[in-house]
Amino acid sequence: MPELPEVETTRRGIAPHLAQATITGVAVRQPSLRWPVPPDLAAQLQGQTVRRVARRAKYLLLEFDHGTLLIHLGMSGSLRYLAADTPPGKHDHLDLLLGGHLLRYRDPRRFGAVLWHVGPIERHPLLCKLGPEPLGEGFSGETLYAAGRSRGSAVKLLLMDNHVVVGVGNIYANESLFYAGIAPTRAANSLSRAECERLAETIRQVLDHAIAAGGSTLRDFTDSEGKPGYFQQSYMVYDRQEEPCRQCGSPIRHIRQGQRSSYYCPLCQPC
Ligand SMILES: [Zn+2]
């Protein structure tokens, strides 16, 4: 599943091609995504110029003068910038034509979305209740400390709560807790201010590092055969059940929390 670093890498990959580009056509081959693609999308976009490619949480935002196109990659979506005569594959559901090129949306599982919104985008129902960006100025240790005060639930669930902070995701929540030396099962309200500061800092570092690693995949956004956007990294705990901790050698433990997998080192992340 594309996580925030993959979505940000996608944004950086397509933005130079899209900014100030004019839409010359829209081809919708499959409108049934998580929500239906608006039937009047072609009429909305034809002849309009993309002003900016932004991101909020895991939503890519193509900003026009008269509205915003929201794109969510869902579980398996990707975007590529290709020559206009590139034949579509089975799962290539939508193209934005840009003269001699196109932006192609592929989504085998169709859990993603392409939606049109007029007016301030921060008021869109999918965005209006979201917490701060983890890499933005609105997020700090104090964010976690304040949110944790009222919660006896596990800190891992706090990190995964989009009302507290967006886009940390399961992989990066596990990795950040390892680097911060905090067990995922710790009650959120048991964390000290100093621990919250350390955790907020590791979240930033882990995400920054993943985005930097994704930079090397940018060429894939213009490669019709490439596997765009998703990148495998070497993790400290994620998906390493029973493998030795890279720091102390103890077997990594696996538990379920909120229907998601948690991985941690019992020695490096004491309860
Ligand atoms: Zn360890």
Boltz pocket constraint, residues with backbone or C-beta under 6 A from the ligand:
constraints:
  - pocket:
      binder: B
      contacts: [[A, 245], [A, 246], [A, 247], [A, 248], [A, 249], [A, 250], [A, 265], [A, 266], [A, 267], [A, 268], [A, 269]]
      max_distance: 6.0
